[in-house]
Amino acid sequence: MKFIFENFSCDVDVFYKEDDILLRFYDSSREQEEEEIINLVIVDPGFGYLCLKVKGEAALLSGYLDESVFQTNEIVEAAITFIENLSPHTRNSYIPSHVARFRRTSFIEYNGEY
């Protein structure tokens, strides 16, 4: 699936658990194929996640998005609308949300080399 906003697009993985939805935003061209996973592997964490949890007649939306990609409030709102449109349970529902934009500062990694 693709997320498209103005001149930006990225791949989206959609995961369902009952009525809840989790989205992963990423660039599929940066992911290894199975035969490439041998020694030195750089695992791309993607651009962020959104989670929509249905709670009866309401829902809660949370997540975090990489601010180097999701630079404006408008693109974050487009991502929120994108996930809300995937659920038939959220139409005309009250959906409080908290989506953090994060800046990568460091990471912990194991890549087979050390």
C-alpha positions as CSV (number, residue, x, y, z in Angstrom):
1,M,0.0,0.0,0.0
2,K,1.2,3.6,-0.6
3,F,0.8,6.8,1.4
4,I,0.7,9.8,-0.9
5,F,0.7,13.5,0.1
6,E,1.4,16.2,-2.5
7,N,4.8,15.2,-4.0
8,F,5.8,12.6,-1.3
9,S,5.0,9.0,-1.3
10,C,6.1,6.0,0.8
11,D,5.2,2.4,1.4
12,V,2.9,1.4,4.2
13,D,2.5,-1.9,5.9
14,V,-0.9,-2.4,7.5
15,F,-1.4,-4.7,10.5
16,Y,-4.8,-5.6,11.9
17,K,-5.7,-7.0,15.3
18,E,-9.4,-7.3,15.6
19,D,-10.7,-3.7,15.0
20,D,-7.3,-2.1,15.8
21,I,-4.9,-1.0,13.1
22,L,-1.1,-0.4,13.1
23,L,0.6,1.3,10.2
24,R,4.3,1.3,9.4
25,F,5.6,4.0,7.0
26,Y,8.8,3.1,5.1
27,D,10.7,2.9,1.9
28,S,10.6,-0.6,0.5
29,S,13.6,0.0,-1.7
30,R,15.8,0.2,1.4
31,E,14.8,-3.3,2.7
32,Q,16.8,-6.4,2.1
33,E,15.6,-9.5,0.3
34,E,16.0,-12.8,2.2
35,E,19.0,-13.9,0.2
36,E,20.8,-10.6,1.1
37,I,20.6,-11.2,4.9
38,I,24.0,-12.8,5.4
39,N,26.5,-10.9,7.4
40,L,26.5,-7.1,7.4
41,V,22.8,-6.0,7.5
42,I,21.6,-2.5,7.8
43,V,18.0,-2.6,9.1
44,D,16.0,0.4,8.1
45,P,13.6,1.4,10.9
46,G,11.3,3.3,8.5
47,F,9.6,6.6,9.0
48,G,7.4,5.8,11.9
49,Y,4.2,4.1,13.1
50,L,0.6,5.0,13.8
51,C,-1.7,2.9,15.9
52,L,-5.5,3.2,15.9
53,K,-7.2,1.4,18.9
54,V,-11.0,1.1,18.7
55,K,-12.7,1.5,22.1
56,G,-16.4,0.8,21.8
57,E,-17.9,3.8,20.0
58,A,-14.7,5.8,20.2
59,A,-11.1,5.3,19.2
60,L,-7.6,6.4,20.3
61,L,-4.9,7.3,17.8
62,S,-1.2,7.5,18.7
63,G,2.2,7.1,17.2
64,Y,5.4,8.7,16.2
65,L,6.7,9.9,12.8
66,D,10.2,10.9,11.7
67,E,10.2,14.7,11.4
68,S,12.8,14.6,8.6
69,V,10.0,13.1,6.5
70,F,6.8,14.3,8.2
71,Q,8.0,17.9,8.3
72,T,4.6,19.8,8.5
73,N,1.4,19.5,10.4
74,E,-0.4,19.0,7.1
75,I,1.5,15.8,6.2
76,V,0.9,14.5,9.8
77,E,-2.8,15.3,9.4
78,A,-2.8,13.5,6.1
79,A,-1.3,10.4,7.7
80,I,-3.9,10.5,10.5
81,T,-6.7,10.8,7.9
82,F,-5.1,7.9,6.0
83,I,-5.3,5.5,9.0
84,E,-8.8,6.7,10.0
85,N,-10.1,6.0,6.5
86,L,-8.9,2.3,6.8
87,S,-11.3,1.6,9.6
88,P,-15.1,1.4,9.2
89,H,-15.4,1.8,13.0
90,T,-14.0,5.4,13.0
91,R,-16.5,7.1,10.8
92,N,-18.3,9.8,12.8
93,S,-16.3,8.7,15.9
94,Y,-14.6,10.8,18.5
95,I,-10.8,10.1,18.1
96,P,-8.4,11.8,20.5
97,S,-4.9,11.6,19.1
98,H,-1.3,12.1,20.1
99,V,1.3,11.8,17.3
100,A,4.9,12.8,18.1
101,R,7.3,13.9,15.5
102,F,10.8,12.6,16.5
103,R,14.3,13.5,15.5
104,R,16.8,10.6,15.4
105,T,19.7,11.2,17.7
106,S,21.2,7.8,18.1
107,F,20.5,4.1,17.7
108,I,21.4,0.6,19.0
109,E,22.2,-1.9,16.3
110,Y,23.5,-5.4,15.8
111,N,24.4,-6.1,12.2
112,G,26.3,-9.5,12.3
113,E,29.7,-7.8,12.3
114,Y,30.3,-7.3,15.9
